[in-house]
Amino acid sequence: MKILLVGEFSRLHNSLKEGLLVLGHEVILVNNGDGFKNYPADISIRAAFFKSKLGNIPRQIWARIFKYDLALLEHGIRFWWVSKKLKNFDVVQLINESPIQTVSKLELFLLKRIFNQNNKIFLMCCGIDYMTVSHMLKQKDKYSVMNPYFESIPEAKKQYDYYFDFLTKSHQKIHQFLYKNSSGVIASDLDYVAPLVGNENYLGMIANPINIDKIGSSDTTISGKISIFLGINSGNSYTKGVSFFEKALVILQEKYPNLIEVKITTDIPYTEYQKHFENAHIILDQVYGFDQGFNALEAMANGKVVFTGAETEFLNHYNLQEDEVAINALPDVDYLVDKLSFLIENPSEISRIGQNAIQFIHKEHHYVTQAQKYLTLWKSN
Protein backbone atom coordinates (compact mmCIF):
# COMPACT_ATOMS: atom_id res chain seq x y z
CA MET A 1 0.00 0.00 0.00
CA LYS A 2 0.96 3.62 -0.54
CA ILE A 3 0.33 5.50 2.72
CA LEU A 4 0.46 9.19 3.63
CA LEU A 5 0.77 10.23 7.28
CA VAL A 6 0.05 13.90 7.96
CA GLY A 7 1.18 15.62 11.18
CA GLU A 8 3.18 14.64 14.23
CA PHE A 9 2.96 15.44 17.95
CA SER A 10 4.58 12.64 19.89
CA ARG A 11 6.48 10.46 17.41
CA LEU A 12 3.39 8.29 16.92
CA HIS A 13 3.44 8.66 13.14
CA ASN A 14 7.20 8.10 12.96
CA SER A 15 6.91 4.83 14.87
CA LEU A 16 3.89 3.78 12.83
CA LYS A 17 5.81 4.53 9.63
CA GLU A 18 8.72 2.37 10.82
CA GLY A 19 6.34 -0.53 11.47
CA LEU A 20 4.65 -0.13 8.09
CA LEU A 21 8.01 -0.11 6.33
CA VAL A 22 8.94 -3.41 8.01
CA LEU A 23 5.67 -4.81 6.61
CA GLY A 24 6.68 -3.75 3.10
CA HIS A 25 4.56 -0.66 2.51
CA GLU A 26 5.46 2.69 1.00
CA VAL A 27 5.04 5.54 3.51
CA ILE A 28 5.42 9.31 3.28
CA LEU A 29 5.32 11.41 6.48
CA VAL A 30 4.59 15.14 6.32
CA ASN A 31 4.92 17.29 9.45
CA ASN A 32 6.36 20.49 10.91
CA GLY A 33 8.57 18.80 13.52
CA ASP A 34 6.32 19.94 16.40
CA GLY A 35 8.41 22.89 17.49
CA PHE A 36 11.55 22.34 19.58
CA LYS A 37 10.98 18.56 19.56
CA ASN A 38 12.09 18.47 15.91
CA TYR A 39 10.56 15.13 14.95
CA PRO A 40 11.72 13.68 11.60
CA ALA A 41 9.69 14.09 8.40
CA ASP A 42 10.00 12.93 4.80
CA ILE A 43 8.48 16.25 3.77
CA SER A 44 8.98 19.05 6.27
CA ILE A 45 6.59 21.99 6.50
CA ARG A 46 8.50 23.52 9.42
CA ALA A 47 8.35 27.29 9.59
CA ALA A 48 11.85 28.39 8.57
CA PHE A 49 11.59 32.09 7.72
CA PHE A 50 9.32 33.23 10.56
CA LYS A 51 11.42 31.33 13.10
CA SER A 52 14.68 32.81 11.83
CA LYS A 53 16.24 35.88 13.46
CA LEU A 54 15.08 38.07 10.59
CA GLY A 55 11.58 36.64 10.30
CA ASN A 56 10.96 36.58 14.03
CA ILE A 57 10.78 40.40 14.16
CA PRO A 58 7.66 40.79 11.96
CA ARG A 59 6.32 37.59 13.54
CA GLN A 60 6.35 39.13 17.02
CA ILE A 61 4.88 42.44 15.81
CA TRP A 62 2.13 40.63 13.90
CA ALA A 63 1.28 38.47 16.92
CA ARG A 64 0.82 41.50 19.15
CA ILE A 65 -1.43 43.30 16.67
CA PHE A 66 -3.43 40.50 15.07
CA LYS A 67 -3.18 37.83 17.83
CA TYR A 68 -1.99 34.93 15.70
CA ASP A 69 1.37 33.43 14.81
CA LEU A 70 2.75 33.92 11.30
CA ALA A 71 4.70 30.68 11.75
CA LEU A 72 1.34 28.90 11.54
CA LEU A 73 0.65 30.63 8.25
CA GLU A 74 4.05 29.50 6.98
CA HIS A 75 3.18 25.88 7.85
CA GLY A 76 0.14 26.19 5.61
CA ILE A 77 2.01 27.86 2.75
CA ARG A 78 4.71 25.20 2.79
CA PHE A 79 2.07 22.46 2.83
CA TRP A 80 0.31 24.14 -0.11
CA TRP A 81 3.59 24.09 -2.09
CA VAL A 82 3.81 20.30 -1.80
CA SER A 83 0.10 19.44 -1.66
CA LYS A 84 -0.33 18.84 -5.40
CA LYS A 85 2.15 15.96 -5.10
CA LEU A 86 0.27 14.37 -2.19
CA LYS A 87 -2.22 12.42 -4.28
CA ASN A 88 -3.27 8.88 -5.21
CA PHE A 89 -2.41 7.37 -1.82
CA ASP A 90 -4.33 4.24 -0.82
CA VAL A 91 -4.63 5.54 2.74
CA VAL A 92 -4.10 8.94 4.34
CA GLN A 93 -4.07 9.35 8.11
CA LEU A 94 -4.30 12.70 9.91
CA ILE A 95 -2.70 12.93 13.37
CA ASN A 96 -5.66 14.97 14.63
CA GLU A 97 -8.14 17.68 13.56
CA SER A 98 -5.33 20.18 13.00
CA PRO A 99 -2.58 18.10 11.40
CA ILE A 100 -1.05 20.93 9.36
CA GLN A 101 -1.22 23.43 12.24
CA THR A 102 -2.02 26.50 10.21
CA VAL A 103 -4.78 29.13 10.34
CA SER A 104 -8.28 27.60 10.24
CA LYS A 105 -9.43 28.73 6.79
CA LEU A 106 -6.20 27.57 5.17
CA GLU A 107 -6.25 24.31 7.17
CA LEU A 108 -9.73 23.51 5.85
CA PHE A 109 -8.78 24.46 2.28
CA LEU A 110 -5.70 22.22 2.36
CA LEU A 111 -7.53 19.31 3.98
CA LYS A 112 -10.21 19.49 1.29
CA ARG A 113 -7.46 19.26 -1.32
CA ILE A 114 -6.04 16.14 0.35
CA PHE A 115 -9.52 14.56 0.43
CA ASN A 116 -10.09 15.37 -3.24
CA GLN A 117 -6.76 13.84 -4.27
CA ASN A 118 -6.84 10.60 -2.30
CA ASN A 119 -8.83 7.48 -1.47
CA LYS A 120 -9.44 6.55 2.18
CA ILE A 121 -8.69 9.15 4.83
CA PHE A 122 -8.65 8.34 8.54
CA LEU A 123 -8.53 10.70 11.50
CA MET A 124 -6.71 10.15 14.78
CA CYS A 125 -8.10 11.35 18.09
CA CYS A 126 -4.72 12.18 19.55
CA GLY A 127 -4.09 15.33 21.54
CA ILE A 128 -6.47 18.24 21.79
CA ASP A 129 -9.41 18.56 19.39
CA TYR A 130 -13.07 19.53 19.37
CA MET A 131 -14.22 16.22 20.87
CA THR A 132 -11.68 16.10 23.70
CA VAL A 133 -12.14 19.73 24.77
CA SER A 134 -15.95 19.42 24.67
CA HIS A 135 -15.71 16.28 26.81
CA MET A 136 -13.33 17.77 29.38
CA LEU A 137 -15.48 20.87 29.81
CA LYS A 138 -18.31 18.62 31.03
CA GLN A 139 -16.02 17.47 33.89
CA LYS A 140 -17.43 13.95 33.89
CA ASP A 141 -14.07 12.32 34.68
CA LYS A 142 -12.44 12.53 38.11
CA TYR A 143 -9.74 14.74 36.61
CA SER A 144 -8.32 15.82 33.27
CA VAL A 145 -5.49 17.90 31.86
CA MET A 146 -7.82 20.89 32.26
CA ASN A 147 -7.82 20.68 36.06
CA PRO A 148 -5.57 23.74 36.49
CA TYR A 149 -7.96 25.71 34.27
CA PHE A 150 -10.97 24.71 36.37
CA GLU A 151 -9.00 25.59 39.49
CA SER A 152 -8.51 29.11 38.08
CA ILE A 153 -4.74 29.14 38.45
CA PRO A 154 -3.82 32.51 36.87
CA GLU A 155 -0.40 31.39 35.62
CA ALA A 156 -1.96 28.38 33.90
CA LYS A 157 -4.53 30.25 31.84
CA LYS A 158 -2.25 30.95 28.86
CA GLN A 159 -1.55 27.25 28.35
CA TYR A 160 -5.25 26.63 27.77
CA ASP A 161 -5.94 29.46 25.32
CA TYR A 162 -5.40 27.24 22.30
CA TYR A 163 -7.77 24.59 23.68
CA PHE A 164 -10.63 26.97 23.02
CA ASP A 165 -9.49 27.52 19.43
CA PHE A 166 -10.97 24.07 18.79
CA LEU A 167 -14.41 25.34 19.86
CA THR A 168 -14.48 28.35 17.52
CA LYS A 169 -16.88 28.38 14.57
CA SER A 170 -13.95 28.32 12.15
CA HIS A 171 -12.53 25.14 13.66
CA GLN A 172 -15.93 23.52 14.05
CA LYS A 173 -16.20 23.69 10.25
CA ILE A 174 -13.01 21.62 10.07
CA HIS A 175 -14.31 19.18 12.69
CA GLN A 176 -17.63 18.74 10.87
CA PHE A 177 -15.93 18.32 7.50
CA LEU A 178 -13.57 15.65 8.85
CA TYR A 179 -16.29 13.70 10.65
CA LYS A 180 -18.55 13.84 7.61
CA ASN A 181 -15.96 12.86 5.01
CA SER A 182 -13.33 10.69 6.70
CA SER A 183 -13.50 6.91 6.78
CA GLY A 184 -13.47 6.92 10.58
CA VAL A 185 -11.75 8.05 13.77
CA ILE A 186 -9.14 6.07 15.74
CA ALA A 187 -8.18 6.74 19.38
CA SER A 188 -4.49 6.43 20.23
CA ASP A 189 -4.95 5.61 23.92
CA LEU A 190 -7.60 5.28 26.62
CA ASP A 191 -7.62 9.03 27.38
CA TYR A 192 -9.22 9.60 23.97
CA VAL A 193 -11.79 6.83 24.16
CA ALA A 194 -14.26 8.50 26.54
CA PRO A 195 -14.87 11.53 24.25
CA LEU A 196 -15.67 9.17 21.36
CA VAL A 197 -17.89 6.56 23.00
CA GLY A 198 -21.20 6.45 21.15
CA ASN A 199 -19.94 8.41 18.16
CA GLU A 200 -20.79 6.67 14.88
CA ASN A 201 -17.41 7.65 13.40
CA TYR A 202 -15.41 5.95 16.14
CA LEU A 203 -13.62 2.81 14.92
CA GLY A 204 -11.86 1.85 18.14
CA MET A 205 -8.51 2.29 19.87
CA ILE A 206 -5.12 1.16 18.60
CA ALA A 207 -2.49 1.59 21.30
CA ASN A 208 0.56 3.68 20.43
CA PRO A 209 3.21 1.83 18.40
CA ILE A 210 6.65 1.85 20.05
CA ASN A 211 9.77 1.00 18.08
CA ILE A 212 11.41 -1.28 20.62
CA ASP A 213 14.21 -2.11 18.16
CA LYS A 214 15.25 1.53 17.99
CA ILE A 215 14.95 2.23 21.72
CA GLY A 216 16.37 -0.97 23.11
CA SER A 217 16.17 -2.04 26.76
CA SER A 218 18.54 -0.84 29.45
CA ASP A 219 19.89 -2.82 32.41
CA THR A 220 17.37 -2.39 35.25
CA THR A 221 19.93 -3.31 37.92
CA ILE A 222 20.47 -0.50 40.43
CA SER A 223 24.03 0.44 41.38
CA GLY A 224 24.94 3.73 42.98
CA LYS A 225 22.50 6.60 43.29
CA ILE A 226 18.95 6.35 41.95
CA SER A 227 18.52 8.79 39.09
CA ILE A 228 15.20 10.63 38.70
CA PHE A 229 14.46 12.60 35.52
CA LEU A 230 11.84 15.30 34.89
CA GLY A 231 11.73 16.71 31.35
CA ILE A 232 9.63 19.87 31.25
CA ASN A 233 7.86 21.30 28.21
CA SER A 234 7.17 24.86 29.32
CA GLY A 235 4.21 25.08 26.95
CA ASN A 236 2.25 22.34 28.75
CA SER A 237 3.75 22.28 32.25
CA TYR A 238 0.38 22.88 33.91
CA THR A 239 -1.47 20.36 31.76
CA LYS A 240 1.13 17.75 32.79
CA GLY A 241 0.99 18.72 36.47
CA VAL A 242 4.71 19.46 36.60
CA SER A 243 4.43 21.55 39.77
CA PHE A 244 3.42 18.46 41.77
CA PHE A 245 6.58 16.67 40.64
CA GLU A 246 8.76 19.71 41.35
CA LYS A 247 7.45 20.04 44.90
CA ALA A 248 7.88 16.33 45.53
CA LEU A 249 11.47 16.45 44.28
CA VAL A 250 12.37 19.26 46.68
CA ILE A 251 11.20 17.11 49.59
CA LEU A 252 12.98 14.01 48.30
CA GLN A 253 16.30 15.80 47.78
CA GLU A 254 16.23 16.89 51.40
CA LYS A 255 15.11 13.45 52.56
CA TYR A 256 17.57 11.34 50.52
CA PRO A 257 20.56 13.57 49.63
CA ASN A 258 22.95 10.63 49.39
CA LEU A 259 20.65 8.17 47.65
CA ILE A 260 19.26 10.07 44.65
CA GLU A 261 20.32 12.39 41.88
CA VAL A 262 17.76 14.56 40.12
CA LYS A 263 17.92 15.86 36.55
CA ILE A 264 15.44 18.49 35.34
CA THR A 265 15.47 19.88 31.78
CA THR A 266 13.26 22.39 29.99
CA ASP A 267 12.31 22.52 26.30
CA ILE A 268 15.02 20.32 24.84
CA PRO A 269 14.86 18.51 21.45
CA TYR A 270 13.55 14.96 21.38
CA THR A 271 16.98 13.41 20.70
CA GLU A 272 18.51 15.18 23.71
CA TYR A 273 15.52 14.25 25.88
CA GLN A 274 16.06 10.63 24.90
CA LYS A 275 19.66 10.67 26.14
CA HIS A 276 18.57 11.93 29.56
CA PHE A 277 15.84 9.36 30.07
CA GLU A 278 18.24 6.57 29.06
CA ASN A 279 20.45 7.52 32.03
CA ALA A 280 17.59 7.64 34.54
CA HIS A 281 15.93 4.95 36.65
CA ILE A 282 12.70 6.84 37.30
CA ILE A 283 10.88 9.15 34.87
CA LEU A 284 8.29 11.71 35.99
CA ASP A 285 5.84 12.12 33.11
CA GLN A 286 2.36 13.46 33.94
CA VAL A 287 -0.30 13.40 36.68
CA TYR A 288 -3.57 13.94 34.80
CA GLY A 289 -3.61 10.94 32.45
CA PHE A 290 -5.57 7.69 32.62
CA ASP A 291 -3.20 5.98 30.17
CA GLN A 292 0.40 6.55 29.08
CA GLY A 293 1.47 9.04 26.46
CA PHE A 294 4.28 8.42 24.00
CA ASN A 295 7.22 9.63 26.10
CA ALA A 296 6.11 7.42 28.97
CA LEU A 297 5.80 4.38 26.73
CA GLU A 298 9.25 4.85 25.22
CA ALA A 299 10.73 5.15 28.70
CA MET A 300 8.90 1.99 29.77
CA ALA A 301 10.27 0.19 26.72
CA ASN A 302 13.72 1.16 27.97
CA GLY A 303 13.02 -0.39 31.39
CA LYS A 304 12.31 2.77 33.37
CA VAL A 305 9.82 3.19 36.19
CA VAL A 306 7.47 5.88 34.92
CA PHE A 307 5.12 8.05 36.97
CA THR A 308 2.31 8.57 34.51
CA GLY A 309 -1.32 7.68 33.78
CA ALA A 310 -1.99 4.13 35.00
CA GLU A 311 -5.52 4.45 36.32
CA THR A 312 -8.02 1.71 37.12
CA GLU A 313 -9.38 1.91 33.56
CA PHE A 314 -5.91 1.17 32.23
CA LEU A 315 -5.32 -1.69 34.68
CA ASN A 316 -8.66 -3.27 33.80
CA HIS A 317 -8.14 -2.89 30.05
CA TYR A 318 -4.79 -4.69 30.11
CA ASN A 319 -5.55 -6.99 33.08
CA LEU A 320 -2.75 -5.57 35.24
CA GLN A 321 -2.18 -4.97 38.94
CA GLU A 322 -1.39 -1.60 40.53
CA ASP A 323 2.32 -0.67 40.20
CA GLU A 324 2.94 -3.66 37.95
CA VAL A 325 4.27 -1.83 34.86
CA ALA A 326 4.11 1.86 35.86
CA ILE A 327 3.16 4.10 38.79
CA ASN A 328 -0.14 5.92 38.56
CA ALA A 329 0.80 9.55 39.20
CA LEU A 330 -1.80 11.72 40.92
CA PRO A 331 -2.03 15.50 41.56
CA ASP A 332 -1.04 15.00 45.19
CA VAL A 333 2.46 15.87 46.44
CA ASP A 334 2.29 13.68 49.56
CA TYR A 335 1.18 10.70 47.48
CA LEU A 336 4.04 11.22 45.01
CA VAL A 337 6.58 11.53 47.84
CA ASP A 338 5.31 8.31 49.42
CA LYS A 339 5.47 6.39 46.14
CA LEU A 340 8.93 7.68 45.29
CA SER A 341 10.22 7.10 48.83
CA PHE A 342 9.14 3.46 48.68
CA LEU A 343 11.08 2.95 45.46
CA ILE A 344 14.17 4.73 46.78
CA GLU A 345 14.15 2.59 49.91
CA ASN A 346 13.39 -0.59 47.94
CA PRO A 347 15.48 -0.38 44.74
CA SER A 348 14.66 -3.99 43.85
CA GLU A 349 11.15 -2.72 43.11
CA ILE A 350 12.59 -0.39 40.48
CA SER A 351 14.16 -3.38 38.75
CA ARG A 352 10.95 -5.41 39.01
CA ILE A 353 8.70 -2.73 37.58
CA GLY A 354 11.25 -1.87 34.89
CA GLN A 355 11.39 -5.48 33.68
CA ASN A 356 7.60 -5.72 33.72
CA ALA A 357 7.39 -2.47 31.73
CA ILE A 358 9.66 -3.86 29.01
CA GLN A 359 7.55 -7.01 28.69
CA PHE A 360 4.35 -4.96 28.62
CA ILE A 361 5.56 -2.74 25.77
CA HIS A 362 6.70 -5.78 23.77
CA LYS A 363 3.29 -7.38 24.23
CA GLU A 364 0.92 -4.43 23.80
CA HIS A 365 2.81 -1.73 21.88
CA HIS A 366 5.25 -3.43 19.49
CA TYR A 367 5.49 -1.13 16.47
CA VAL A 368 5.15 -3.86 13.85
CA THR A 369 2.20 -5.53 15.60
CA GLN A 370 0.45 -2.17 16.01
CA ALA A 371 1.16 -1.22 12.40
CA GLN A 372 -0.57 -4.43 11.31
CA LYS A 373 -3.61 -3.43 13.39
CA TYR A 374 -3.77 -0.13 11.50
CA LEU A 375 -3.56 -1.96 8.19
CA THR A 376 -6.36 -4.32 9.17
CA LEU A 377 -8.58 -1.44 10.29
CA TRP A 378 -7.85 0.65 7.19
CA LYS A 379 -8.65 -2.23 4.86
CA SER A 380 -11.94 -3.06 6.58
CA ASN A 381 -13.36 0.49 6.63
Disulfide bonds with the S-S distance in Angstrom:
none
